[in-house]
Amino acid sequence: MSTPEPLHQEDHAAIQGLMRDYFDGLYEGDVKKLKRVFHRDAGLKAPGYRKTRDEWLEAVAQRPIPRDEGFAYRFSVMSSEIVGEQAMIKASVPLPAADYVDFLGLLKEGGEWKIVEKIFTAV
């Protein structure tokens, strides 16, 4: 079994930027920003919930915008595991509807990190 290459500083910075855009997109209701961080064939899943990226973005566009509702910006990365060109991020995502925990699967393809899977639950 080969040892994974060490994480490059640029990968760490790229993932931090992706997460900032993800959190900002959720907070601002910015569907274009969210679309940029998700791979086009990403799936979003929760117990009893299955959506494609585009179906989910359509729902995001229809819901109240946390920033405009005066909701506090309290998003955070709870943990991260990065191995080579894949990563798993656990994030705290407090939104007006509920406080969520997201598990985001990321892949680096073509030199770019994208969310390829989102699994989430209300806590």
Secondary structure, DSSP 8 states (H G I E B T S, - for coil): --------HHHHHHHHHHHHHHHHHHHHT-HHHHHHHEEEEEEEEETTEEEEHHHHHHHHHHS--TTTTT-----EEEEEEEETTEEEEEEEEE-SS-EEEEEEEEEEETTEEEEEEEEEEE-
